[in-house]
Amino acid sequence: MPPDAPERAKQLEPEKKSRHSVFMLRATLLSLALGSLGALAAATAGMPAPFLTGPATAVSLAGILGLRCAVPTVIRNACFVAIGLGLGSSVSPEILANAVKWPASLLGMAVCVVLIMWLGSLLLRHLFRCDPRTAVLGSTPGHLSFVLGLSLDTGANTAFISVVQSLRVLFLTLATPAAIAFGTDADLTAIPRVVEQLSLVHLGLLALLSVLAGYGLGLLRAPAAFLLGGMFVSVIGHGTGLTPGRVPPLLTNTAMVCMGTLIGTRFSGVGLGQIKEASLAAILLTGGSIAIVALASLAVVATVDLPFADVILALAPGGLETMIAMSAFVGADPAFVGFHHVARMFLLSALIPMAMARTKQQMTP
């Protein structure tokens, strides 16, 4: 080695950093542009969760075709905070006050969640040879943003999970109205109500506290720290009524586009065979979930005097916003449906870390 080699390498270091920065900027701009186009296409096509599934699909295809896509950590953390705030804003003092009013349906919801997670995890592990973490997150019935955030932070197979979960949301969104139409005479002509939005002062305060909470949870090595921080802060603010209103759709939709784009960057090197395998897994998981939810709904309706449409919408593990909007369209009780889906998210927020901790023990030699 020439005597001046270390000095020359040191001189080249700034140039390498500059090239890397230019590469990251180009990859980020390309990724976000593709993600935005994917979101627009998915929304135009009427797909469920278009601002999440659209970007994930577009950027995934780009990665499979060999394009280099990337999303910096700072953007990732910012979108995690925004999504966490959005998840927590679904809570309200009225929803919390109704916690003791529907024990039979809440029990049915809890049983559905546990059975779907347990049986689905067994299916993914033994039939599709998934590792324990991927099996748990792939079989989780809902809490999509939280699940994908955890998959990005825990080393699970994010590509497989995102395909399975995205298709699960699609299938459930299509199957739930069909089940309601088959079992009821519900009217599909209602218009969903407009929801109050957070004031800029409350939004800024919640965002600041969420960032601080995210840093704190990060120091404790919590997975998806900024997502959890945003959700916890938002739940406290909305559950106490101190910060009423939902996060502005422009902010949540932008965050979802970034999240979908980030998910898509994890598809680099994924082949069509893996996508086909994930699609088959999604079909089996969704079919099993629908069967469990339908049987549980019939059992709840037979036990207490509740409309079938209300119960199946409350128990179906679809997206919170989708199911609440659907409840308005079919004349169901949005408060009843919303409360059960918020309760399901809280239940999953407790069950998923417990299941992940158990998988960590199983994976430890």
Number of C-alpha atoms within 10 A of each C-alpha: 5 6 7 8 10 11 9 11 11 10 11 11 11 11 11 12 11 11 12 12 12 12 15 17 15 14 18 20 15 19 28 21 16 25 30 22 18 25 29 17 17 21 16 10 11 10 17 22 21 24 28 29 30 30 33 32 26 24 33 29 18 20 21 18 13 11 16 18 26 24 22 12 10 9 15 19 19 20 25 31 32 26 27 29 30 23 27 25 26 22 25 22 14 13 17 14 11 13 13 9 10 14 11 15 24 22 13 19 26 18 16 26 25 16 16 24 25 16 14 25 24 18 18 23 16 11 10 14 12 19 16 21 25 25 27 27 31 33 28 25 29 23 23 23 20 23 24 25 22 24 24 17 13 16 10 21 20 25 25 25 26 28 23 26 28 21 22 27 24 19 18 20 21 13 16 21 21 12 16 17 15 10 11 13 10 16 12 14 10 13 12 13 8 6 10 11 15 17 15 11 10 16 20 12 14 23 21 15 17 28 21 16 22 26 16 15 18 16 10 10 10 18 18 25 27 30 29 28 27 31 27 20 26 30 22 17 22 20 21 15 14 12 22 22 19 22 26 17 11 9 14 22 21 18 25 27 28 26 28 30 34 31 28 32 26 22 24 19 12 16 11 10 9 13 16 13 14 23 19 15 26 27 15 16 26 26 15 16 24 22 13 18 25 20 13 21 27 13 14 22 18 11 11 12 8 14 14 20 25 21 26 27 31 32 27 28 29 24 21 25 14 14 24 23 19 22 26 19 18 22 16 22 17 20 16 20 26 22 25 26 28 21 19 24 21 13 15 23 15 11 16 20 15 12 17 19 13 13 17 13 9 11 11 6 5
